[in-house]
Amino acid sequence: MKTFAKKMQQFLVSEDGPTAVEYAVMLALIVIVCLTAITSLGTNANATFTKIAASIK
């Protein structure tokens, strides 16, 4: 039981947990920005191709 308590104390004192959370938040923000940019690009490309297709007809 002493070893479990000691390991739990070391886990709570270590800074690996908060660092992992920070990286996860950063990754989530990067993914959101990428998805937003890709969606915007797709919408603009679709409008351009629609305009070109209409002018060809």
N, C-alpha and C positions, 0 to 999 in steps of 0.2 A: 504494500500500500504506500510505503514511503517513496518508492521509485516512481509510482504513478503520480503522486503529488508533486514530486520534484520535476518530472517531465512536463506536467501541466503548467507549473510555474515558469519553466523555461520557455514553453510555447507562448504563454501570455506576455512574457517579457521581450521575446524576440520580435524583430521588426519585419519578418518575412511576410506575415499576414497582411499588414497594411500596404506593403509594397505591391503585393499581388493584387489587392483591391484597386490600387491606383492604376496599375497596368490594365486591369480589366475595364475600368472607366475610360481610360484613354483609348483603348481598342474600340470600345462601343462608340465613342464620339467619332473616331476615324471612320468606322463603318457607316455611321449615319451620314457623315459628310460625303463619303464616296457614293452612297446610294442616291443622295440628293443630286449630286453632280451628274451621275449616270442617267437619272430620270430626266433631268433638264436637257441633257444632250440628246437623249432619245426623242424627246418632244420636239426639239428644234430640228433634228434630222428628219423626223416624220413630216413636219410642216414644209421643209425644203423639198423633199421628194414629192409631196402632194402637189406643191406649186409647179414643179418641173413636169410632173405627169399631166397636169391640167394644161400647161402651155404646149405640150407635144400633141395633144388631141386635136 
